[in-house]
Amino acid sequence: MTTFSKKQHYAAPASTVWDLIGDFYSVEAWMPGVAGTVPDTDRQTRTLTMHDGGRLVERLLDEGKWFHHYRFDDPGPIPVADFTALIAVVEDGPDQSTIEWTASFGPVPGVPADEAAAAVGGFYQACLDRITALLGT
């Protein structure tokens, strides 16, 4: 299994950051490349449709005040298997916070682990940068 983490600091309160990213079923507002999300609240899944037509299904495993723990039921075009992730907003002070995003997965057969990690890590960084732009910090 490969595990990695991305962190990004924001000059914004944790509650403001969570207001932007905290709805598990509405990630298209801050995830680049996501054209839409179809929620299934009964199954606690979201099906993401990407701008290129790719799809992936994510299942919410656990959630708290400022975190989501989820897994990919169907990773679609992403070259990973047994993927779980935790995205959390940590309060660093009255007007400061950090997003901590950790993932654990194995690559699909034929894909080196470093390539799978680079694909996921690049996407995560694009998301964190988009959040920075949306927050204006």
Secondary structure, 3 states (H helix, E strand, C coil): CEEEEEEEEECCCHHHHHHHHCCCCCHHHCCCCEEEEEEECCCCEEEEEECCCCEEEEEEEEEECCEEEEEEEECCCCCEEEEEEEEEEEEEECCEEEEEEEEEEEECCCCCHHHHHHHHHHHHHHHHHHHHHHHCC
